[in-house]
Amino acid sequence: MEAFPIIHTNFWDAIIAIPVVILATQILKVLLPIPRVFVPGIANLIGLIISVFIAHPHNLWAGIFMGFFYGNAAVGAYASLKTQILAYRGGKERN
């Protein structure tokens, strides 16, 4: 048994999984009245589900680690893009 799981970051992680988490989170925000404070947690949950059951089904620890990576990277990418767009437009943040 290895002390730490071997985790390979690949094309799936950066190009597919993180945008899928962003899209799924945005769809849920449109369909359900989700308070803003719960959105990062929901993104992490979606990331965990995708990672554990699709991306890393045979390695639970790698799935858990990468699931949090997917969720947090999606939240960070969304917040960064939103900040950039608002700065470009010269407007203030809207709810």
Sequence and secondary structure as in RCSB ss.txt:
>XXXX:A:sequence
MEAFPIIHTNFWDAIIAIPVVILATQILKVLLPIPRVFVPGIANLIGLIISVFIAHPHNLWAGIFMGFFYGNAAV
GAYASLKTQILAYRGGKERN
>XXXX:A:secstr
  SS      HIIIIIIHHHHHHHHHHHHHHS   GGGHHHHHHHHHHHHIIIIISTT HHHHHHHHHHHHHHHH
HHHHHHHHHHHHHHT     
